[in-house]
Amino acid sequence: MFTGFVLVLADPSRIAELSEELAGLDGVSEVYAVTGEWDLVAVVRVRDHERLADVVTVDIAKLGGIRRTETMVAFRAYSRHDLDAAFALGAE
């Protein structure tokens, strides 16, 4: 499983509509409206690297109202559950 985080700078008038369009794309599991420099974060979860490339460079790129994107590819995931288990080793 490959996970990518696509940061999106959008036209202000298209943020709400664009959020729905992004969320409807195959491979996009979540979309967040966020504060700061970026307007949206789309979480992409796909089975292979080629599909990740297609989602970002074809599917997302064709949506109107996107001014700029930046994509980060995850190489390792941590969760609160994993961290709690790691620190609990040997502690009884």
N, C-alpha and C positions, 0 to 999 in steps of 0.2 A: 504494500500500500504506500503510495506517495502522497504527501500532504504539502500543499503550497498555500501561502498567505499572499493574497493580491491586495495591495493597498491602492485605493482608487481616489483620485482627485476628480470631482464631478462638477458639472455646471450646477450652480445652486438650485435652479428651477427644475432640475431632473433628479435630484437626490432620492426622493421617495419612490418615484417611478423606476429609476435605475436599480434601486434596492430589490424591488420585486422581480425585475427582469434578470438580474444576477442570480437571485435565489431560485429561479426557474430553470437555470441551465443545468444540463446533465453534468454531474461531477462537482457542482458547487453544493456543499453540505450546509453552509451557514453564511449569512451576511450580517455584519454589524455596522450600524451607524456609530461613528466614533468622534471624539473631540480631538483637537490638535490639527496638524498640517493636513492630514488626510480626512476624507469624508466617510469612506466606507472601507471595510475589510471583508473580503470574500475568502472563505476557507474552502479550498479545493481538495477533495480526496478522491484519488483515482488509482487504478491498478498498475499503471505503468507510466514511465517517464514520457513516452510519446503522447499519451493522452493528456498528461498535464500540459505539455507544450501546446497541444491543440486547443485546450480549454482557454489558455491564456492568450495565445497569439491569433486564434481564429474566433472562438465563441465570444469571449469577452471583448476583444478588439472591435468586433462589428457593432457593438451596442452604441447608440448615440448618446452624447452628453458626457463622455469620458474625456477629460483633459489630459490626464497622465496616470500611469500606473507604475507600481514597483512590485516585483514579485520576489518573495523569499521562499526557498524550498527547505522544509524541515529535514534534518538528518537524524534527529533523535527526539523522542517524546518523553516527557516526565509528567506524572500526575500526582496529585496530593496523596492518593492511595499508594503509589509506588514509593514516594518519599517517606511516608509514615512507616511503611514496611521495612525500608532500608535502615531507618534509625531505630527500629524496634528489634533488630537482630541481636540476639543474646540477652536482651533485657526481659526479665520475667518478674 
